[in-house]
């Protein structure tokens, strides 16, 4: 009997404008490479490769907001 493994996927909500931008970029990649990706592949790539930079950027922005509020 085959044991099923749960992937543990989740859903993340994004607004309509971001969804449309992802779809545009999927088409851009497809036009340039001939490969059709899923929007989630772009999101996964961003998380896998740029998450640390995003975290640092957001921390810096929050710290700057706090300094301006003082």
PDB file of N, CA, C and O in Angstrom:
ATOM      1  N   UNK A   1       0.838  -1.178   0.000  1.00  0.00           N
ATOM      2  CA  UNK A   1       0.000   0.000   0.000  1.00  0.00           C
ATOM      3  C   UNK A   1       0.887   1.246   0.000  1.00  0.00           C
ATOM      4  O   UNK A   1       1.820   1.359   0.795  1.00  0.00           O
ATOM      5  N   UNK A   2       0.580   2.179  -0.906  1.00  0.00           N
ATOM      6  CA  UNK A   2       1.389   3.384  -1.039  1.00  0.00           C
ATOM      7  C   UNK A   2       1.050   4.386   0.059  1.00  0.00           C
ATOM      8  O   UNK A   2      -0.118   4.690   0.303  1.00  0.00           O
ATOM      9  N   UNK A   3       2.081   4.888   0.710  1.00  0.00           N
ATOM     10  CA  UNK A   3       1.882   5.880   1.761  1.00  0.00           C
ATOM     11  C   UNK A   3       1.780   7.264   1.127  1.00  0.00           C
ATOM     12  O   UNK A   3       2.653   7.656   0.352  1.00  0.00           O
ATOM     13  N   UNK A   4       0.719   8.006   1.450  1.00  0.00           N
ATOM     14  CA  UNK A   4       0.550   9.353   0.911  1.00  0.00           C
ATOM     15  C   UNK A   4       1.334  10.341   1.762  1.00  0.00           C
ATOM     16  O   UNK A   4       1.336  10.269   2.991  1.00  0.00           O
ATOM     17  N   UNK A   5       1.995  11.259   1.082  1.00  0.00           N
ATOM     18  CA  UNK A   5       2.701  12.310   1.803  1.00  0.00           C
ATOM     19  C   UNK A   5       1.998  13.628   1.537  1.00  0.00           C
ATOM     20  O   UNK A   5       1.619  13.928   0.405  1.00  0.00           O
ATOM     21  N   UNK A   6       1.833  14.394   2.569  1.00  0.00           N
ATOM     22  CA  UNK A   6       1.172  15.690   2.461  1.00  0.00           C
ATOM     23  C   UNK A   6       2.215  16.753   2.143  1.00  0.00           C
ATOM     24  O   UNK A   6       3.235  16.858   2.825  1.00  0.00           O
ATOM     25  N   UNK A   7       1.952  17.542   1.098  1.00  0.00           N
ATOM     26  CA  UNK A   7       2.906  18.561   0.672  1.00  0.00           C
ATOM     27  C   UNK A   7       2.926  19.754   1.606  1.00  0.00           C
ATOM     28  O   UNK A   7       3.974  20.378   1.774  1.00  0.00           O
ATOM     29  N   UNK A   8       1.823  20.084   2.207  1.00  0.00           N
ATOM     30  CA  UNK A   8       1.784  21.221   3.105  1.00  0.00           C
ATOM     31  C   UNK A   8       1.677  22.556   2.383  1.00  0.00           C
ATOM     32  O   UNK A   8       2.108  23.579   2.916  1.00  0.00           O
ATOM     33  N   UNK A   9       1.113  22.567   1.180  1.00  0.00           N
ATOM     34  CA  UNK A   9       0.935  23.815   0.444  1.00  0.00           C
ATOM     35  C   UNK A   9      -0.044  24.719   1.171  1.00  0.00           C
ATOM     36  O   UNK A   9      -0.844  24.266   1.990  1.00  0.00           O
ATOM     37  N   UNK A  10       0.031  25.996   0.859  1.00  0.00           N
ATOM     38  CA  UNK A  10      -0.884  26.966   1.433  1.00  0.00           C
ATOM     39  C   UNK A  10      -1.271  27.982   0.371  1.00  0.00           C
ATOM     40  O   UNK A  10      -0.686  28.023  -0.710  1.00  0.00           O
ATOM     41  N   UNK A  11      -2.250  28.788   0.689  1.00  0.00           N
ATOM     42  CA  UNK A  11      -2.694  29.842  -0.213  1.00  0.00           C
ATOM     43  C   UNK A  11      -2.293  31.182   0.373  1.00  0.00           C
ATOM     44  O   UNK A  11      -2.452  31.418   1.570  1.00  0.00           O
ATOM     45  N   UNK A  12      -1.774  32.054  -0.470  1.00  0.00           N
ATOM     46  CA  UNK A  12      -1.440  33.415  -0.059  1.00  0.00           C
ATOM     47  C   UNK A  12      -2.248  34.348  -0.942  1.00  0.00           C
ATOM     48  O   UNK A  12      -2.226  34.223  -2.166  1.00  0.00           O
ATOM     49  N   UNK A  13      -2.948  35.268  -0.337  1.00  0.00           N
ATOM     50  CA  UNK A  13      -3.771  36.196  -1.115  1.00  0.00           C
ATOM     51  C   UNK A  13      -2.937  37.372  -1.595  1.00  0.00           C
ATOM     52  O   UNK A  13      -2.144  37.939  -0.844  1.00  0.00           O
ATOM     53  N   UNK A  14      -3.131  37.729  -2.863  1.00  0.00           N
ATOM     54  CA  UNK A  14      -2.531  38.940  -3.415  1.00  0.00           C
ATOM     55  C   UNK A  14      -3.640  39.712  -4.125  1.00  0.00           C
ATOM     56  O   UNK A  14      -4.637  39.131  -4.552  1.00  0.00           O
ATOM     57  N   UNK A  15      -3.455  41.024  -4.248  1.00  0.00           N
ATOM     58  CA  UNK A  15      -4.514  41.804  -4.881  1.00  0.00           C
ATOM     59  C   UNK A  15      -4.525  41.590  -6.395  1.00  0.00           C
ATOM     60  O   UNK A  15      -3.603  41.007  -6.965  1.00  0.00           O
ATOM     61  N   UNK A  16      -5.586  42.073  -7.022  1.00  0.00           N
ATOM     62  CA  UNK A  16      -5.800  41.854  -8.449  1.00  0.00           C
ATOM     63  C   UNK A  16      -4.661  42.413  -9.298  1.00  0.00           C
ATOM     64  O   UNK A  16      -4.240  41.775 -10.263  1.00  0.00           O
ATOM     65  N   UNK A  17      -4.158  43.599  -8.950  1.00  0.00           N
ATOM     66  CA  UNK A  17      -3.072  44.201  -9.734  1.00  0.00           C
ATOM     67  C   UNK A  17      -1.813  43.344  -9.714  1.00  0.00           C
ATOM     68  O   UNK A  17      -1.153  43.186 -10.741  1.00  0.00           O
ATOM     69  N   UNK A  18      -1.483  42.801  -8.571  1.00  0.00           N
ATOM     70  CA  UNK A  18      -0.300  41.936  -8.478  1.00  0.00           C
ATOM     71  C   UNK A  18      -0.514  40.636  -9.250  1.00  0.00           C
ATOM     72  O   UNK A  18       0.404  40.130  -9.896  1.00  0.00           O
ATOM     73  N   UNK A  19      -1.716  40.108  -9.178  1.00  0.00           N
ATOM     74  CA  UNK A  19      -2.030  38.883  -9.926  1.00  0.00           C
ATOM     75  C   UNK A  19      -1.883  39.122 -11.426  1.00  0.00           C
ATOM     76  O   UNK A  19      -1.320  38.292 -12.140  1.00  0.00           O
ATOM     77  N   UNK A  20      -2.389  40.255 -11.899  1.00  0.00           N
ATOM     78  CA  UNK A  20      -2.273  40.584 -13.320  1.00  0.00           C
ATOM     79  C   UNK A  20      -0.816  40.778 -13.727  1.00  0.00           C
ATOM     80  O   UNK A  20      -0.409  40.366 -14.814  1.00  0.00           O
ATOM     81  N   UNK A  21      -0.032  41.409 -12.850  1.00  0.00           N
ATOM     82  CA  UNK A  21       1.395  41.594 -13.148  1.00  0.00           C
ATOM     83  C   UNK A  21       2.104  40.247 -13.247  1.00  0.00           C
ATOM     84  O   UNK A  21       2.933  40.048 -14.135  1.00  0.00           O
ATOM     85  N   UNK A  22       1.786  39.327 -12.347  1.00  0.00           N
ATOM     86  CA  UNK A  22       2.363  37.980 -12.428  1.00  0.00           C
ATOM     87  C   UNK A  22       1.997  37.313 -13.751  1.00  0.00           C
ATOM     88  O   UNK A  22       2.845  36.696 -14.396  1.00  0.00           O
ATOM     89  N   UNK A  23       0.740  37.437 -14.151  1.00  0.00           N
ATOM     90  CA  UNK A  23       0.300  36.823 -15.410  1.00  0.00           C
ATOM     91  C   UNK A  23       1.027  37.445 -16.602  1.00  0.00           C
ATOM     92  O   UNK A  23       1.404  36.741 -17.539  1.00  0.00           O
ATOM     93  N   UNK A  24       1.223  38.770 -16.566  1.00  0.00           N
ATOM     94  CA  UNK A  24       1.969  39.433 -17.645  1.00  0.00           C
ATOM     95  C   UNK A  24       3.392  38.893 -17.725  1.00  0.00           C
ATOM     96  O   UNK A  24       3.921  38.650 -18.810  1.00  0.00           O
ATOM     97  N   UNK A  25       3.992  38.712 -16.572  1.00  0.00           N
ATOM     98  CA  UNK A  25       5.374  38.222 -16.536  1.00  0.00           C
ATOM     99  C   UNK A  25       5.463  36.772 -16.982  1.00  0.00           C
ATOM    100  O   UNK A  25       6.443  36.382 -17.616  1.00  0.00           O
ATOM    101  N   UNK A  26       4.459  35.971 -16.661  1.00  0.00           N
ATOM    102  CA  UNK A  26       4.412  34.587 -17.151  1.00  0.00           C
ATOM    103  C   UNK A  26       4.398  34.595 -18.675  1.00  0.00           C
ATOM    104  O   UNK A  26       5.115  33.822 -19.311  1.00  0.00           O
ATOM    105  N   UNK A  27       3.578  35.474 -19.258  1.00  0.00           N
ATOM    106  CA  UNK A  27       3.517  35.582 -20.719  1.00  0.00           C
ATOM    107  C   UNK A  27       4.839  36.069 -21.298  1.00  0.00           C
ATOM    108  O   UNK A  27       5.275  35.590 -22.345  1.00  0.00           O
ATOM    109  N   UNK A  28       5.476  37.021 -20.619  1.00  0.00           N
ATOM    110  CA  UNK A  28       6.780  37.525 -21.072  1.00  0.00           C
ATOM    111  C   UNK A  28       7.814  36.399 -21.113  1.00  0.00           C
ATOM    112  O   UNK A  28       8.548  36.250 -22.090  1.00  0.00           O
ATOM    113  N   UNK A  29       7.859  35.619 -20.048  1.00  0.00           N
ATOM    114  CA  UNK A  29       8.790  34.486 -20.001  1.00  0.00           C
ATOM    115  C   UNK A  29       8.464  33.498 -21.116  1.00  0.00           C
ATOM    116  O   UNK A  29       9.361  33.001 -21.797  1.00  0.00           O
ATOM    117  N   UNK A  30       7.181  33.220 -21.297  1.00  0.00           N
ATOM    118  CA  UNK A  30       6.763  32.291 -22.343  1.00  0.00           C
ATOM    119  C   UNK A  30       7.136  32.773 -23.732  1.00  0.00           C
ATOM    120  O   UNK A  30       7.590  31.988 -24.564  1.00  0.00           O
ATOM    121  N   UNK A  31       6.946  34.064 -23.986  1.00  0.00           N
ATOM    122  CA  UNK A  31       7.289  34.625 -25.296  1.00  0.00           C
ATOM    123  C   UNK A  31       8.785  34.565 -25.575  1.00  0.00           C
ATOM    124  O   UNK A  31       9.203  34.351 -26.713  1.00  0.00           O
ATOM    125  N   UNK A  32       9.584  34.753 -24.539  1.00  0.00           N
ATOM    126  CA  UNK A  32      11.037  34.788 -24.727  1.00  0.00           C
ATOM    127  C   UNK A  32      11.692  33.412 -24.693  1.00  0.00           C
ATOM    128  O   UNK A  32      12.753  33.210 -25.283  1.00  0.00           O
ATOM    129  N   UNK A  33      11.058  32.465 -24.001  1.00  0.00           N
ATOM    130  CA  UNK A  33      11.697  31.155 -23.829  1.00  0.00           C
ATOM    131  C   UNK A  33      10.929  30.002 -24.464  1.00  0.00           C
ATOM    132  O   UNK A  33      11.493  28.931 -24.692  1.00  0.00           O
ATOM    133  N   UNK A  34       9.664  30.210 -24.745  1.00  0.00           N
ATOM    134  CA  UNK A  34       8.841  29.123 -25.255  1.00  0.00           C
ATOM    135  C   UNK A  34       8.311  28.216 -24.159  1.00  0.00           C
ATOM    136  O   UNK A  34       7.619  27.239 -24.444  1.00  0.00           O
ATOM    137  N   UNK A  35       8.626  28.526 -22.912  1.00  0.00           N
ATOM    138  CA  UNK A  35       8.166  27.726 -21.774  1.00  0.00           C
ATOM    139  C   UNK A  35       7.055  28.472 -21.050  1.00  0.00           C
ATOM    140  O   UNK A  35       7.190  29.663 -20.770  1.00  0.00           O
ATOM    141  N   UNK A  36       5.967  27.788 -20.747  1.00  0.00           N
ATOM    142  CA  UNK A  36       4.867  28.392 -20.020  1.00  0.00           C
ATOM    143  C   UNK A  36       4.968  28.000 -18.550  1.00  0.00           C
ATOM    144  O   UNK A  36       4.837  26.827 -18.199  1.00  0.00           O
ATOM    145  N   UNK A  37       5.199  28.981 -17.708  1.00  0.00           N
ATOM    146  CA  UNK A  37       5.301  28.752 -16.272  1.00  0.00           C
ATOM    147  C   UNK A  37       3.979  29.061 -15.596  1.00  0.00           C
ATOM    148  O   UNK A  37       3.089  29.670 -16.190  1.00  0.00           O
ATOM    149  N   UNK A  38       3.862  28.642 -14.365  1.00  0.00           N
ATOM    150  CA  UNK A  38       2.729  29.018 -13.528  1.00  0.00           C
ATOM    151  C   UNK A  38       3.147  30.252 -12.733  1.00  0.00           C
ATOM    152  O   UNK A  38       4.325  30.403 -12.407  1.00  0.00           O
ATOM    153  N   UNK A  39       2.201  31.133 -12.418  1.00  0.00           N
ATOM    154  CA  UNK A  39       2.542  32.284 -11.574  1.00  0.00           C
ATOM    155  C   UNK A  39       3.210  31.863 -10.265  1.00  0.00           C
ATOM    156  O   UNK A  39       4.091  32.560  -9.763  1.00  0.00           O
ATOM    157  N   UNK A  40       2.792  30.730  -9.717  1.00  0.00           N
ATOM    158  CA  UNK A  40       3.383  30.264  -8.460  1.00  0.00           C
ATOM    159  C   UNK A  40       4.868  29.944  -8.613  1.00  0.00           C
ATOM    160  O   UNK A  40       5.617  30.026  -7.639  1.00  0.00           O
ATOM    161  N   UNK A  41       5.304  29.582  -9.816  1.00  0.00           N
ATOM    162  CA  UNK A  41       6.730  29.316 -10.029  1.00  0.00           C
ATOM    163  C   UNK A  41       7.547  30.599  -9.896  1.00  0.00           C
ATOM    164  O   UNK A  41       8.668  30.575  -9.386  1.00  0.00           O
ATOM    165  N   UNK A  42       6.989  31.711 -10.353  1.00  0.00           N
ATOM    166  CA  UNK A  42       7.671  32.996 -10.178  1.00  0.00           C
ATOM    167  C   UNK A  42       7.725  33.353  -8.698  1.00  0.00           C
ATOM    168  O   UNK A  42       8.772  33.758  -8.193  1.00  0.00           O
ATOM    169  N   UNK A  43       6.603  33.205  -8.004  1.00  0.00           N
ATOM    170  CA  UNK A  43       6.559  33.521  -6.575  1.00  0.00           C
ATOM    171  C   UNK A  43       7.534  32.640  -5.804  1.00  0.00           C
ATOM    172  O   UNK A  43       8.258  33.133  -4.940  1.00  0.00           O
ATOM    173  N   UNK A  44       7.565  31.351  -6.102  1.00  0.00           N
ATOM    174  CA  UNK A  44       8.503  30.450  -5.423  1.00  0.00           C
ATOM    175  C   UNK A  44       9.944  30.853  -5.696  1.00  0.00           C
ATOM    176  O   UNK A  44      10.783  30.804  -4.796  1.00  0.00           O
ATOM    177  N   UNK A  45      10.238  31.251  -6.927  1.00  0.00           N
ATOM    178  CA  UNK A  45      11.593  31.696  -7.267  1.00  0.00           C
ATOM    179  C   UNK A  45      11.965  32.944  -6.461  1.00  0.00           C
ATOM    180  O   UNK A  45      13.073  33.041  -5.933  1.00  0.00           O
ATOM    181  N   UNK A  46      11.042  33.885  -6.372  1.00  0.00           N
ATOM    182  CA  UNK A  46      11.306  35.096  -5.593  1.00  0.00           C
ATOM    183  C   UNK A  46      11.580  34.761  -4.130  1.00  0.00           C
ATOM    184  O   UNK A  46      12.518  35.291  -3.535  1.00  0.00           O
ATOM    185  N   UNK A  47      10.771  33.891  -3.558  1.00  0.00           N
ATOM    186  CA  UNK A  47      10.963  33.507  -2.158  1.00  0.00           C
ATOM    187  C   UNK A  47      12.289  32.775  -1.976  1.00  0.00           C
ATOM    188  O   UNK A  47      13.043  33.072  -1.049  1.00  0.00           O
ATOM    189  N   UNK A  48      12.571  31.828  -2.850  1.00  0.00           N
ATOM    190  CA  UNK A  48      13.792  31.030  -2.725  1.00  0.00           C
ATOM    191  C   UNK A  48      15.061  31.857  -2.901  1.00  0.00           C
ATOM    192  O   UNK A  48      16.086  31.544  -2.294  1.00  0.00           O
ATOM    193  N   UNK A  49      15.012  32.902  -3.717  1.00  0.00           N
ATOM    194  CA  UNK A  49      16.227  33.624  -4.073  1.00  0.00           C
ATOM    195  C   UNK A  49      16.345  35.035  -3.513  1.00  0.00           C
ATOM    196  O   UNK A  49      17.447  35.582  -3.457  1.00  0.00           O
ATOM    197  N   UNK A  50      15.227  35.638  -3.095  1.00  0.00           N
ATOM    198  CA  UNK A  50      15.277  37.043  -2.697  1.00  0.00           C
ATOM    199  C   UNK A  50      14.614  37.338  -1.359  1.00  0.00           C
ATOM    200  O   UNK A  50      14.463  38.506  -1.002  1.00  0.00           O
ATOM    201  N   UNK A  51      14.220  36.333  -0.620  1.00  0.00           N
ATOM    202  CA  UNK A  51      13.528  36.542   0.646  1.00  0.00           C
ATOM    203  C   UNK A  51      14.392  37.279   1.662  1.00  0.00           C
ATOM    204  O   UNK A  51      13.906  38.186   2.337  1.00  0.00           O
ATOM    205  N   UNK A  52      15.661  36.907   1.782  1.00  0.00           N
ATOM    206  CA  UNK A  52      16.537  37.580   2.740  1.00  0.00           C
ATOM    207  C   UNK A  52      16.651  39.069   2.430  1.00  0.00           C
ATOM    208  O   UNK A  52      16.611  39.899   3.338  1.00  0.00           O
ATOM    209  N   UNK A  53      16.791  39.410   1.154  1.00  0.00           N
ATOM    210  CA  UNK A  53      16.865  40.819   0.761  1.00  0.00           C
ATOM    211  C   UNK A  53      15.569  41.547   1.092  1.00  0.00           C
ATOM    212  O   UNK A  53      15.603  42.688   1.555  1.00  0.00           O
ATOM    213  N   UNK A  54      14.438  40.911   0.864  1.00  0.00           N
ATOM    214  CA  UNK A  54      13.146  41.527   1.161  1.00  0.00           C
ATOM    215  C   UNK A  54      12.992  41.777   2.659  1.00  0.00           C
ATOM    216  O   UNK A  54      12.500  42.828   3.070  1.00  0.00           O
ATOM    217  N   UNK A  55      13.408  40.823   3.463  1.00  0.00           N
ATOM    218  CA  UNK A  55      13.321  40.977   4.918  1.00  0.00           C
ATOM    219  C   UNK A  55      14.187  42.150   5.374  1.00  0.00           C
ATOM    220  O   UNK A  55      13.732  42.986   6.155  1.00  0.00           O
ATOM    221  N   UNK A  56      15.419  42.218   4.899  1.00  0.00           N
ATOM    222  CA  UNK A  56      16.307  43.331   5.260  1.00  0.00           C
ATOM    223  C   UNK A  56      15.710  44.664   4.840  1.00  0.00           C
ATOM    224  O   UNK A  56      15.759  45.632   5.598  1.00  0.00           O
ATOM    225  N   UNK A  57      15.151  44.721   3.643  1.00  0.00           N
ATOM    226  CA  UNK A  57      14.545  45.941   3.132  1.00  0.00           C
ATOM    227  C   UNK A  57      13.362  46.377   3.994  1.00  0.00           C
ATOM    228  O   UNK A  57      13.241  47.555   4.330  1.00  0.00           O
ATOM    229  N   UNK A  58      12.501  45.444   4.348  1.00  0.00           N
ATOM    230  CA  UNK A  58      11.337  45.777   5.168  1.00  0.00           C
ATOM    231  C   UNK A  58      11.736  46.213   6.574  1.00  0.00           C
ATOM    232  O   UNK A  58      11.129  47.126   7.133  1.00  0.00           O
ATOM    233  N   UNK A  59      12.743  45.575   7.145  1.00  0.00           N
ATOM    234  CA  UNK A  59      13.241  45.990   8.459  1.00  0.00           C
ATOM    235  C   UNK A  59      13.767  47.413   8.382  1.00  0.00           C
ATOM    236  O   UNK A  59      13.464  48.231   9.250  1.00  0.00           O
ATOM    237  N   UNK A  60      14.552  47.720   7.356  1.00  0.00           N
ATOM    238  CA  UNK A  60      15.099  49.070   7.185  1.00  0.00           C
ATOM    239  C   UNK A  60      13.988  50.101   7.047  1.00  0.00           C
ATOM    240  O   UNK A  60      14.061  51.176   7.643  1.00  0.00           O
ATOM    241  N   UNK A  61      12.974  49.785   6.275  1.00  0.00           N
ATOM    242  CA  UNK A  61      11.851  50.714   6.091  1.00  0.00           C
ATOM    243  C   UNK A  61      11.125  50.972   7.403  1.00  0.00           C
ATOM    244  O   UNK A  61      10.762  52.112   7.694  1.00  0.00           O
ATOM    245  N   UNK A  62      10.909  49.933   8.197  1.00  0.00           N
ATOM    246  CA  UNK A  62      10.227  50.099   9.481  1.00  0.00           C
ATOM    247  C   UNK A  62      11.080  50.909  10.454  1.00  0.00           C
ATOM    248  O   UNK A  62      10.563  51.757  11.182  1.00  0.00           O
ATOM    249  N   UNK A  63      12.378  50.649  10.465  1.00  0.00           N
ATOM    250  CA  UNK A  63      13.266  51.416  11.342  1.00  0.00           C
ATOM    251  C   UNK A  63      13.286  52.884  10.939  1.00  0.00           C
ATOM    252  O   UNK A  63      13.310  53.760  11.803  1.00  0.00           O
ATOM    253  N   UNK A  64      13.276  53.161   9.649  1.00  0.00           N
ATOM    254  CA  UNK A  64      13.253  54.535   9.156  1.00  0.00           C
ATOM    255  C   UNK A  64      11.950  55.228   9.549  1.00  0.00           C
ATOM    256  O   UNK A  64      11.962  56.401   9.920  1.00  0.00           O
ATOM    257  N   UNK A  65      10.836  54.519   9.471  1.00  0.00           N
ATOM    258  CA  UNK A  65       9.546  55.083   9.893  1.00  0.00           C
ATOM    259  C   UNK A  65       9.587  55.475  11.361  1.00  0.00           C
ATOM    260  O   UNK A  65       9.109  56.544  11.739  1.00  0.00           O
ATOM    261  N   UNK A  66      10.161  54.602  12.191  1.00  0.00           N
ATOM    262  CA  UNK A  66      10.244  54.876  13.628  1.00  0.00           C
ATOM    263  C   UNK A  66      11.103  56.100  13.899  1.00  0.00           C
ATOM    264  O   UNK A  66      10.763  56.918  14.754  1.00  0.00           O
ATOM    265  N   UNK A  67      12.222  56.237  13.177  1.00  0.00           N
ATOM    266  CA  UNK A  67      13.098  57.393  13.366  1.00  0.00           C
ATOM    267  C   UNK A  67      12.389  58.683  12.978  1.00  0.00           C
ATOM    268  O   UNK A  67      12.538  59.701  13.655  1.00  0.00           O
ATOM    269  N   UNK A  68      11.621  58.649  11.892  1.00  0.00           N
ATOM    270  CA  UNK A  68      10.894  59.835  11.441  1.00  0.00           C
ATOM    271  C   UNK A  68       9.787  60.214  12.411  1.00  0.00           C
ATOM    272  O   UNK A  68       9.449  61.391  12.541  1.00  0.00           O
ATOM    273  N   UNK A  69       9.220  59.221  13.094  1.00  0.00           N
ATOM    274  CA  UNK A  69       8.132  59.470  14.039  1.00  0.00           C
ATOM    275  C   UNK A  69       8.630  60.094  15.335  1.00  0.00           C
ATOM    276  O   UNK A  69       7.835  60.649  16.094  1.00  0.00           O
ATOM    277  N   UNK A  70       9.911  60.016  15.599  1.00  0.00           N
ATOM    278  CA  UNK A  70      10.466  60.549  16.855  1.00  0.00           C
ATOM    279  C   UNK A  70      10.596  62.041  16.817  1.00  0.00           C
ATOM    280  O   UNK A  70      11.045  62.646  17.790  1.00  0.00           O
TER     281      UNK A  70
END
